[in-house]
């Protein structure tokens, strides 16, 4: 059986918390920010939880995470 490897692109985008929740930062904060107000920028950049429908796929890509 082949050795399971971590998908590095997924490992850079997502973090598994101590409670096993998968977290990520919202997209849309890097550039073109002059047209977005401060409230929107705060909301965009906040930490979010991964939806349950996407969770299984991400967990398969991170075989060595502590969940």
KAJO-V115724 format. One record per pair of residues at least 6 apart in sequence whose ideal C-beta (glycine too) atoms are under 8 Angstrom apart, sorted by the first residue. I is the first residue (numbers start at 1). J is the second residue. D is the distance in Angstrom with one decimal. If there is no record, write none. Layout:
[[I/J/D] [I/J/D]]
//
This chain:
[[4/63/4.3] [4/64/8.0] [5/63/7.6] [6/61/7.2] [6/62/5.9] [6/63/6.4] [6/64/5.9] [7/61/3.9] [7/62/7.2] [10/58/6.1] [10/61/4.1] [10/62/6.0] [11/61/7.9] [11/62/6.3] [13/24/5.9] [14/22/5.4] [14/23/6.9] [14/24/5.1] [14/50/6.9] [14/58/5.8] [14/62/7.1] [15/22/7.4] [15/23/5.0] [15/24/7.3] [16/22/5.7] [16/23/7.7] [16/62/6.8] [16/65/4.3] [16/66/6.4] [16/67/5.5] [17/23/5.8] [18/66/8.0] [20/66/7.7] [20/67/4.3] [21/49/5.9] [21/50/7.8] [22/49/7.1] [22/50/4.1] [22/55/6.1] [22/58/5.7] [22/59/7.5] [22/67/7.9] [23/47/5.2] [23/48/6.9] [23/49/6.4] [23/50/7.3] [24/47/7.3] [24/48/5.9] [24/50/6.3] [25/45/6.4] [25/46/7.6] [25/47/6.2] [25/48/7.4] [26/43/7.5] [26/44/4.7] [26/45/5.9] [26/46/6.1] [26/48/5.8] [27/44/7.4] [28/36/7.8] [28/44/4.9] [29/41/6.4] [29/44/5.0] [29/45/4.7] [33/41/6.3] [36/44/7.3] [50/58/6.1] [59/65/7.4] [59/67/6.5]]
//
